[in-house]
Structure formats: C-alpha cells, structure tokens
Amino acid sequence: MLFLYDAHWVYLNTFSNGKIERWHQSLKKECIRPRCPLSLEEARRIVADFVVYYNTRRLHSALGYITPKDKLEGRENEIFATRDRKIEEAREQRKARRRAQRQRAVAAGMSAR
C-alpha cells in the first residue's frame, strides 16, 4: 500500500525551508554566477567541484567556522580547543609586548600611560 501526504511550505519562506534556500543562494553566488558555465557538462562539473569545496574546505559560521566534514567526523572540540589555545597564546604575546614597551619608555625617562 502506498501512502501519500501533502508537504506544505511557503515559497521563499526561510522559516520553512531556509537551509535549502541558503544552500541555493551560496551555490548561485559562489559557484554559478562567477563561473558562468556555457554547457550542461561544464555546469555539472563546476557544481560537483563546489560541493566538494563546500563540504570539505569552506568554513561555515553556523557550525562555529568549521567545515561540515570536520563536524561530521567529530573534530569540532579539537578544533575549538586548538583555536582557543592559539588565541590565549596571542593574548599573552600582546601582554609581553606591551610590558616591554612600557619598560623601554620608563627607561628612556618617559612615563607610560
């Protein structure tokens, strides 16, 4: 027995189908329009290349600026920890540079504020 049902959504309504609309927007904006394929074969090739790029190299803000592949493979915690460590190291380096600048200013007879 075959069961059919109606699936209702409103065209261009981001609440009902926003994820696929966002995908189509990215596909058009980042893939189709810049390359302007002149044949069906070329269009298929550039879309296939874009799908690989989109899933394996493009950082997604909704995922915390990681790739979908990294998210699916469970590497997000490792990536976030590495990112946090690098940010903390950069913060400490900035503190050390500012401290050294103040010490040089004091040594030169100027008051650092």
Secondary structure, DSSP 8 states (H G I E B T S, - for coil): ----------TT-HHHHHHHHHHHHHHIIIIIHHH--SSHHHHHHHHHHHHHHHHHT--BGGGTSB-HHHHHTT-HHHHHHHHHHHHHHHHHHHHHHHHHHHHHHHHTT----
